[in-house]
Amino acid sequence: MPFVNLEDIVNAIYEVQSDTQIYYYIPGERLVYVKNEVCNDPEFPRTFDVEDYAGDLIALPDQYERQDYRMMQDFIDEKADDQAADWLTNAIRGKGAFHRFKVTLERFDLLDDWYDYQERRYRELAVSWCEEYGLEYDTSFVIKDEEEDEEIVMPGNKVPAHILAIGRNNVQNLVFMRTAYSEELHRLNPDILVVDEEDSMDLLETYLDDNAQIYAVSDHGLFTGYIVCKEEKENVEILELYVRKEYRRKGLGSMLLKKAEELGTIYPRVFPAHDVMLAFLKANGYTTLRNIELSKPEQPSDKQPAYKIGKQEFTD
């Protein structure tokens, strides 16, 4: 998975202007600046077509995505009292709005609050951008120790694990988990085939083509679990639910399940032998057995009955 420093992305978002485009170069794991359509990076021609580097260059959010004007309006709504809000609202009307806005912020001693608010919003935008393109990010930053003449890496603020929707740009980051999921299912039921990464990618893309909803848990851009849901009228079918082994028993599966529950009523289908999943669902309140799905074996089986429903016994 490509890796970026979040502080670098935040600082770059500040620098984006109408004449400046900034890209993240995946193979080189660095930012590439293009100003007035001219690139000064020695690895690239001075002028080039970005489409020639599709898959290698990812555009950072531009001025439109940065939404500075909307950000000023939101700051007024959230941070300003009535008097300051009236002045600031008038200040952002017409040409020269940004200059008047800052002058008015100084008048009401709100300039530092604005800078803190702006940095938080840019940081949120940087996080969203990283996750949209499947980039793992580090929140540390570097400070200069003038006395020792050295740079010191400082840990940044952790971003809490959270749920995000998966789309075309970042679905590839679920491939290895999807393959591991098939391996676990195969151990429970040998009739289920283990799939490789290519087949996993094809299946995930098929889910998206079929309008299934895919959500993942992000831990600083590292996807640690995912769920695939399909809405059927008012009900929701869970097609897949998986959490990396090293991240289990941390509540991530419950986070994913709650996200699916927002879509509608869920009726999970589970292999009878999947004790871990059954225990997980029971712990999350799924204690009523509603339906039983049976199949006829393709050939006679010598398995002993493993499950009893009422007076009837069944094998898995």
Backbone hydrogen bonds in HBPLUS format (Angstrom, degrees):
<---DONOR---> <-ACCEPTOR-->    atom                        ^
c    i                          cat <-CA-CA->   ^        H-A-AA   ^      H-
h    n   atom  resd res      DA  || num        DHA   H-A  angle D-A-AA Bond
n    s   type  num  typ     dist DA aas  dist angle  dist       angle   num
A0136-GLU N   A0002-PRO O   2.97 MM 134  6.23 148.0  2.08 171.7 161.7     1
A0004-VAL N   A0136-GLU O   2.89 MM 132  6.36 152.1  1.96 156.3 165.6     2
A0138-ASP N   A0004-VAL O   2.94 MM 134  6.39 146.4  2.05 151.7 162.5     3
A0008-ASP N   A0005-ASN O   3.09 MM   3  5.49 125.1  2.40 106.6 119.4     4
A0009-ILE N   A0005-ASN O   3.33 MM   4  6.75 152.3  2.41 147.6 155.3     5
A0006-LEU N   A0138-ASP O   2.82 MM 132  5.72 162.6  1.85 152.5 158.5     6
A0009-ILE N   A0006-LEU O   3.06 MM   3  5.11 116.1  2.49  95.7 111.2     7
A0010-VAL N   A0006-LEU O   2.90 MM   4  6.23 162.2  1.93 158.4 163.1     8
A0011-ASN N   A0007-GLU O   2.97 MM   4  6.15 168.7  1.98 151.1 154.1     9
A0012-ALA N   A0008-ASP O   2.99 MM   4  6.13 150.1  2.08 139.9 148.4    10
A0013-ILE N   A0009-ILE O   2.94 MM   4  6.20 150.8  2.02 149.0 156.6    11
A0014-TYR N   A0010-VAL O   3.20 MM   4  6.59 148.1  2.31 147.6 155.5    12
A0015-GLU N   A0012-ALA O   2.92 MM   3  5.03 124.6  2.23  97.7 112.7    13
A0016-VAL N   A0013-ILE O   3.41 MM   3  5.38 151.0  2.50  98.4 106.1    14
A0020-THR N   A0017-GLN O   3.12 MM   3  4.97 161.2  2.16 102.6 108.4    15
A0036-ASN N   A0019-ASP O   2.78 MM  17  5.17 164.8  1.80 156.2 161.3    16
A0021-GLN N   A0034-VAL O   2.81 MM  13  5.16 169.2  1.82 156.3 158.7    17
A0034-VAL N   A0021-GLN O   2.80 MM  13  5.16 158.0  1.84 167.5 169.3    18
A0060-LEU N   A0022-ILE O   2.88 MM  38  5.70 175.5  1.88 158.4 156.8    19
A0023-TYR N   A0032-VAL O   2.84 MM   9  5.08 162.9  1.87 149.0 154.9    20
A0032-VAL N   A0023-TYR O   2.71 MM   9  5.08 158.3  1.76 149.0 154.7    21
A0024-TYR N   A0058-ILE O   2.75 MM  34  5.11 158.7  1.80 143.9 150.0    22
A0058-ILE N   A0024-TYR O   2.97 MM  34  5.11 152.6  2.04 136.4 145.3    23
A0025-TYR N   A0030-ARG O   2.74 MM   5  5.43 171.9  1.74 177.2 175.4    24
A0029-GLU N   A0025-TYR O   2.76 MM   4  5.59 115.3  2.18 144.2 163.1    25
A0030-ARG N   A0025-TYR O   3.33 MM   5  5.43 152.0  2.41 134.8 141.5    26
A0026-ILE N   A0056-ASP O   2.80 MM  30  5.21 159.6  1.84 160.0 161.4    27
A0029-GLU N   A0026-ILE O   3.14 MM   3  4.87 144.1  2.27  96.9 107.6    28
A0035-LYS N   A0038-VAL O   2.93 MM   3  5.27 146.4  2.05 155.3 144.9    29
A0038-VAL N   A0035-LYS O   2.91 MM   3  5.27 156.5  1.97 111.0 118.8    30
A0039-CYS N   A0046-ARG O   2.64 MM   7  4.58 158.9  1.68 133.1 140.8    31
A0044-PHE N   A0041-ASP O   3.04 MM   3  5.67 167.5  2.06 122.9 126.9    32
A0052-ASP N   A0049-ASP O   2.89 MM   3  5.57 154.0  1.96 119.0 126.6    33
A0053-TYR N   A0050-VAL O   2.84 MM   3  5.43 159.6  1.88 118.2 125.3    34
A0054-ALA N   A0051-GLU O   3.32 MM   3  5.01 150.9  2.41 108.6 104.2    35
A0056-ASP N   A0053-TYR O   2.87 MM   3  5.40 159.8  1.92 136.7 142.0    36
A0057-LEU N   A0053-TYR O   3.15 MM   4  5.96 147.2  2.26 160.8 163.3    37
A0066-ARG N   A0062-ASP O   2.90 MM   4  6.13 142.3  2.04 148.2 160.2    38
A0067-GLN N   A0063-GLN O   3.21 MM   4  6.46 140.5  2.37 143.2 150.5    39
A0071-MET N   A0067-GLN O   2.90 MM   4  6.12 147.6  2.01 146.6 156.9    40
A0072-MET N   A0068-ASP O   3.00 MM   4  6.34 148.6  2.10 147.7 154.7    41
A0073-GLN N   A0069-TYR O   3.13 MM   4  6.50 159.3  2.17 149.2 154.3    42
A0074-ASP N   A0070-ARG O   2.92 MM   4  6.19 157.5  1.97 149.7 155.9    43
A0075-PHE N   A0071-MET O   2.90 MM   4  6.11 154.8  1.96 147.4 154.3    44
A0076-ILE N   A0072-MET O   3.02 MM   4  6.29 157.5  2.07 149.0 154.5    45
A0077-ASP N   A0073-GLN O   3.08 MM   4  6.38 159.8  2.12 148.1 153.2    46
A0078-GLU N   A0074-ASP O   2.92 MM   4  6.09 150.9  2.01 149.4 157.3    47
A0079-LYS N   A0075-PHE O   2.77 MM   4  5.53 164.8  1.80 154.1 157.8    48
A0080-ALA N   A0076-ILE O   3.37 MM   4  5.09 152.3  2.46 119.7 126.5    49
A0085-ALA N   A0081-ASP O   2.76 MM   4  5.78 155.9  1.82 157.8 166.0    50
A0086-ASP N   A0082-ASP O   3.05 MM   4  6.26 154.6  2.12 146.1 151.2    51
A0087-TRP N   A0083-GLN O   3.22 MM   4  6.55 166.4  2.24 152.8 155.5    52
A0088-LEU N   A0084-ALA O   2.84 MM   4  6.00 165.9  1.86 155.0 159.5    53
A0089-THR N   A0085-ALA O   2.85 MM   4  5.86 154.4  1.91 145.9 152.9    54
A0090-ASN N   A0086-ASP O   3.17 MM   4  6.37 158.7  2.21 145.9 150.8    55
A0091-ALA N   A0087-TRP O   2.96 MM   4  6.17 145.1  2.09 141.3 152.0    56
A0092-ILE N   A0088-LEU O   3.21 MM   4  6.45 142.0  2.36 147.2 153.4    57
A0093-ARG N   A0090-ASN O   3.33 MM   3  5.62 163.5  2.36 112.0 113.8    58
A0100-ARG N   A0096-GLY O   3.16 MM   4  6.39 173.9  2.16 159.9 161.7    59
A0101-PHE N   A0097-ALA O   2.83 MM   4  5.88 152.3  1.90 148.8 157.2    60
A0102-LYS N   A0098-PHE O   3.19 MM   4  6.42 159.2  2.24 145.6 148.8    61
A0103-VAL N   A0099-HIS O   3.08 MM   4  6.38 160.7  2.12 152.8 158.4    62
A0104-THR N   A0100-ARG O   2.93 MM   4  6.09 159.6  1.97 150.2 155.5    63
A0105-LEU N   A0101-PHE O   2.91 MM   4  6.16 148.1  2.01 144.0 153.5    64
A0106-GLU N   A0102-LYS O   3.01 MM   4  6.29 155.1  2.08 147.2 152.6    65
A0107-ARG N   A0103-VAL O   3.14 MM   4  6.45 150.3  2.23 141.8 149.8    66
A0108-PHE N   A0104-THR O   3.20 MM   4  6.53 146.3  2.32 145.8 153.2    67
A0110-LEU N   A0105-LEU O   2.78 MM   5  4.81 179.5  1.78 145.5 145.7    68
A0109-ASP N   A0106-GLU O   3.13 MM   3  4.87 165.9  2.15 103.5 106.3    69
A0114-TRP N   A0110-LEU O   2.93 MM   4  6.19 150.0  2.02 149.9 158.6    70
A0115-TYR N   A0111-LEU O   2.98 MM   4  6.34 159.2  2.03 152.6 157.3    71
A0116-ASP N   A0112-ASP O   3.01 MM   4  6.25 160.9  2.05 149.9 154.7    72
A0117-TYR N   A0113-ASP O   2.93 MM   4  6.09 155.6  1.99 144.3 151.6    73
A0118-GLN N   A0114-TRP O   2.74 MM   4  5.93 163.0  1.76 157.6 162.1    74
A0119-GLU N   A0115-TYR O   2.98 MM   4  6.11 160.8  2.02 145.5 150.5    75
A0120-ARG N   A0116-ASP O   3.04 MM   4  6.24 156.4  2.09 143.9 150.3    76
A0121-ARG N   A0117-TYR O   2.98 MM   4  6.26 160.2  2.02 150.6 155.6    77
A0122-TYR N   A0118-GLN O   2.91 MM   4  6.14 161.2  1.95 152.3 157.6    78
A0123-ARG N   A0119-GLU O   2.85 MM   4  5.98 150.8  1.94 144.7 153.3    79
A0124-GLU N   A0120-ARG O   2.91 MM   4  6.18 154.4  1.98 147.0 153.8    80
A0125-LEU N   A0121-ARG O   2.95 MM   4  6.19 152.4  2.02 144.1 151.9    81
A0126-ALA N   A0122-TYR O   2.84 MM   4  6.09 151.0  1.92 144.1 152.2    82
A0127-VAL N   A0123-ARG O   2.92 MM   4  6.20 158.3  1.97 150.9 156.1    83
A0128-SER N   A0124-GLU O   2.98 MM   4  6.20 164.3  2.00 148.1 152.3    84
A0129-TRP N   A0125-LEU O   2.89 MM   4  6.08 154.9  1.95 147.0 154.1    85
A0130-CYS N   A0126-ALA O   2.95 MM   4  6.18 164.1  1.97 151.6 155.3    86
A0131-GLU N   A0127-VAL O   3.00 MM   4  6.24 165.8  2.02 154.3 158.0    87
A0132-GLU N   A0128-SER O   2.85 MM   4  5.96 146.6  1.96 144.0 153.7    88
A0133-TYR N   A0129-TRP O   3.27 MM   4  6.48 146.5  2.39 146.4 153.0    89
A0135-LEU N   A0130-CYS O   2.76 MM   5  4.78 176.8  1.76 145.4 145.5    90
A0134-GLY N   A0131-GLU O   3.29 MM   3  4.86 164.8  2.31  95.5  99.8    91
A0137-TYR N   A0220-HIS O   2.87 MM  83  5.48 166.8  1.89 138.8 143.2    92
A0141-PHE N   A0154-MET O   2.86 MM  13  5.30 155.4  1.92 149.5 157.8    93
A0154-MET N   A0141-PHE O   2.65 MM  13  5.30 174.6  1.65 174.8 172.8    94
A0143-ILE N   A0152-ILE O   2.87 MM   9  5.32 162.4  1.90 151.0 155.4    95
A0152-ILE N   A0143-ILE O   2.81 MM   9  5.32 166.8  1.83 159.2 163.8    96
A0145-ASP N   A0150-GLU O   2.78 MM   5  5.34 170.8  1.79 175.7 174.6    97
A0149-ASP N   A0145-ASP O   2.73 MM   4  5.51 116.8  2.13 139.7 157.9    98
A0150-GLU N   A0145-ASP O   3.19 MM   5  5.34 150.1  2.28 136.5 143.9    99
A0162-HIS N   A0218-SER O   3.31 MM  56  5.55 151.1  2.40 138.8 145.6   100
A0218-SER N   A0162-HIS O   2.82 MM  56  5.55 165.6  1.84 162.8 166.2   101
A0164-LEU N   A0216-ALA O   2.98 MM  52  5.62 152.6  2.06 155.4 164.0   102
A0216-ALA N   A0164-LEU O   2.99 MM  52  5.62 159.3  2.04 157.3 163.7   103
A0166-ILE N   A0214-ILE O   2.85 MM  48  5.37 164.3  1.88 152.9 149.5   104
A0171-VAL N   A0167-GLY O   3.05 MM   4  5.73 127.4  2.34 155.9 166.6   105
A0173-ASN N   A0170-ASN O   3.08 MM   3  5.78 159.8  2.12 118.4 124.0   106
A0174-LEU N   A0171-VAL O   2.99 MM   3  5.67 165.6  2.02 123.1 125.6   107
A0175-VAL N   A0172-GLN O   3.26 MM   3  5.45 165.2  2.29 108.1 112.5   108
A0178-ARG N   A0174-LEU O   2.86 MM   4  6.06 156.9  1.91 158.2 165.8   109
A0179-THR N   A0175-VAL O   2.99 MM   4  6.29 152.2  2.07 149.6 157.0   110
A0180-ALA N   A0176-PHE O   3.00 MM   4  6.21 157.1  2.06 142.9 149.1   111
A0181-TYR N   A0177-MET O   2.82 MM   4  6.04 147.4  1.92 146.2 155.9   112
A0182-SER N   A0178-ARG O   3.08 MM   4  6.40 149.5  2.17 141.9 148.7   113
A0183-GLU N   A0179-THR O   3.12 MM   4  6.46 146.1  2.24 142.9 152.2   114
A0184-GLU N   A0180-ALA O   3.05 MM   4  6.41 151.1  2.14 146.9 153.8   115
A0185-LEU N   A0181-TYR O   3.03 MM   4  6.35 159.0  2.08 149.6 155.3   116
A0186-HIS N   A0182-SER O   2.94 MM   4  6.08 150.7  2.03 141.7 149.9   117
A0187-ARG N   A0183-GLU O   3.14 MM   4  6.41 147.2  2.25 141.4 149.0   118
A0188-LEU N   A0184-GLU O   3.26 MM   4  6.59 141.5  2.42 140.1 149.9   119
A0188-LEU N   A0185-LEU O   3.09 MM   3  5.10 125.2  2.40  94.4 108.7   120
A0189-ASN N   A0185-LEU O   2.79 MM   4  6.02 151.5  1.87 150.7 159.8   121
A0192-ILE N   A0189-ASN O   2.90 MM   3  5.82 168.0  1.92 132.0 135.6   122
A0200-SER N   A0196-ASP O   2.92 MM   4  6.14 153.7  1.99 150.9 159.5   123
A0201-MET N   A0197-GLU O   2.92 MM   4  6.14 155.4  1.99 147.6 153.2   124
A0202-ASP N   A0198-GLU O   3.04 MM   4  6.33 158.6  2.08 147.1 152.9   125
A0203-LEU N   A0199-ASP O   2.93 MM   4  6.17 157.6  1.98 148.6 154.3   126
A0204-LEU N   A0200-SER O   2.96 MM   4  6.20 162.9  1.99 151.8 156.1   127
A0205-GLU N   A0201-MET O   2.98 MM   4  6.16 161.3  2.01 152.1 157.0   128
A0206-THR N   A0202-ASP O   2.90 MM   4  6.13 144.9  2.03 141.6 152.0   129
A0207-TYR N   A0203-LEU O   2.96 MM   4  6.30 151.5  2.04 149.2 156.3   130
A0208-LEU N   A0204-LEU O   3.18 MM   4  6.57 156.7  2.24 145.2 150.3   131
A0209-ASP N   A0205-GLU O   2.88 MM   4  6.17 154.3  1.95 146.2 154.0   132
A0210-ASP N   A0206-THR O   2.91 MM   4  6.14 142.8  2.05 146.7 156.5   133
A0210-ASP N   A0207-TYR O   3.12 MM   3  5.10 124.0  2.45  93.2 107.5   134
A0212-ALA N   A0207-TYR O   2.92 MM   5  5.22 164.6  1.95 156.5 151.7   135
A0211-ASN N   A0208-LEU O   3.05 MM   3  5.07 157.6  2.10 109.2 111.1   136
A0213-GLN N   A0229-CYS O   2.74 MM  16  5.07 154.6  1.80 151.2 157.1   137
A0229-CYS N   A0213-GLN O   2.77 MM  16  5.07 167.8  1.79 154.6 158.9   138
A0215-TYR N   A0227-ILE O   3.02 MM  12  5.44 160.8  2.06 154.1 160.4   139
A0227-ILE N   A0215-TYR O   2.89 MM  12  5.44 150.0  1.98 153.7 159.0   140
A0217-VAL N   A0225-GLY O   2.92 MM   8  5.33 154.1  1.99 140.1 144.1   141
A0224-THR N   A0217-VAL O   2.96 MM   7  5.62 152.9  2.03 148.3 156.6   142
A0219-ASP N   A0222-LEU O   2.80 MM   3  4.99 160.6  1.84 139.1 145.8   143
A0222-LEU N   A0219-ASP O   3.07 MM   3  4.99 161.2  2.11 107.4 110.3   144
A0244-ARG N   A0224-THR O   2.93 MM  20  5.61 168.0  1.94 150.2 154.1   145
A0226-TYR N   A0242-TYR O   2.78 MM  16  5.55 154.0  1.85 158.1 166.9   146
A0242-TYR N   A0226-TYR O   2.96 MM  16  5.55 166.5  1.98 163.1 165.8   147
A0228-VAL N   A0240-GLU O   2.83 MM  12  5.02 160.4  1.87 142.6 144.4   148
A0239-LEU N   A0228-VAL O   2.78 MM  11  5.33 148.0  1.88 147.6 156.4   149
A0240-GLU N   A0228-VAL O   3.42 MM  12  5.02 159.4  2.46 128.3 130.1   150
A0230-LYS N   A0237-GLU O   2.90 MM   7  5.22 150.1  1.99 146.4 155.8   151
A0237-GLU N   A0230-LYS O   2.90 MM   7  5.22 173.5  1.91 149.6 149.1   152
A0232-GLU N   A0235-ASN O   2.78 MM   3  5.20 170.7  1.79 152.0 155.0   153
A0235-ASN N   A0232-GLU O   2.97 MM   3  5.20 153.9  2.04 135.6 131.8   154
A0265-THR N   A0234-GLU O   3.35 MM  31  6.64 149.2  2.45 159.9 154.5   155
A0236-VAL N   A0265-THR O   2.69 MM  29  5.72 149.5  1.78 158.8 155.4   156
A0247-TYR N   A0244-ARG O   2.94 MM   3  5.40 155.9  2.00 115.2 123.2   157
A0248-ARG N   A0245-LYS O   3.26 MM   3  5.42 170.0  2.27 112.2 113.3   158
A0255-MET N   A0251-GLY O   3.08 MM   4  6.33 147.3  2.19 140.9 149.8   159
A0256-LEU N   A0252-LEU O   3.02 MM   4  6.37 157.5  2.08 151.3 156.2   160
A0257-LEU N   A0253-GLY O   2.92 MM   4  6.16 157.3  1.97 147.9 154.6   161
A0258-LYS N   A0254-SER O   2.90 MM   4  6.05 160.3  1.94 149.1 153.8   162
A0259-LYS N   A0255-MET O   3.10 MM   4  6.34 147.1  2.21 140.9 149.8   163
A0260-ALA N   A0256-LEU O   3.07 MM   4  6.43 153.4  2.14 147.0 153.6   164
A0261-GLU N   A0257-LEU O   2.94 MM   4  6.24 147.6  2.05 145.7 155.4   165
A0262-GLU N   A0259-LYS O   3.19 MM   3  5.36 142.2  2.34  98.8 109.2   166
A0263-LEU N   A0260-ALA O   2.97 MM   3  5.50 153.7  2.04 113.1 121.0   167
A0274-HIS N   A0271-PHE O   2.92 MM   3  5.28 161.7  1.95 116.5 122.6   168
A0275-ASP N   A0273-ALA O   2.84 MM   2  5.58 130.8  2.08 110.0  94.6   169
A0278-LEU N   A0274-HIS O   3.00 MM   4  6.25 164.2  2.02 157.3 162.5   170
A0279-ALA N   A0275-ASP O   2.88 MM   4  6.02 160.0  1.92 148.5 153.7   171
A0280-PHE N   A0276-VAL O   2.94 MM   4  6.15 151.8  2.02 142.8 151.2   172
A0281-LEU N   A0277-MET O   2.88 MM   4  6.13 167.1  1.89 156.9 158.9   173
A0282-LYS N   A0278-LEU O   2.95 MM   4  6.08 160.0  1.99 147.7 153.7   174
A0283-ALA N   A0279-ALA O   2.95 MM   4  6.10 155.7  2.01 144.7 151.0   175
A0284-ASN N   A0280-PHE O   3.14 MM   4  6.42 128.4  2.42 137.2 150.8   176
A0284-ASN N   A0281-LEU O   3.04 MM   3  5.03 134.1  2.26  94.5 107.8   177
A0286-TYR N   A0281-LEU O   2.90 MM   5  5.25 160.6  1.94 148.3 142.0   178
A0285-GLY N   A0282-LYS O   3.05 MM   3  5.21 156.4  2.11 113.5 113.1   179
A0306-ALA N   A0314-PHE O   2.78 MM   8  6.06 145.8  1.89 139.5 146.1   180
A0307-TYR N   A0314-PHE O   2.97 MM   7  5.20 159.5  2.01 156.0 157.1   181
A0314-PHE N   A0307-TYR O   2.78 MM   7  5.20 154.8  1.85 147.4 154.0   182
A0309-ILE N   A0312-GLN O   2.82 MM   3  5.34 149.9  1.91 153.6 162.5   183
A0312-GLN N   A0309-ILE O   3.01 MM   3  5.34 151.5  2.10 136.9 132.5   184
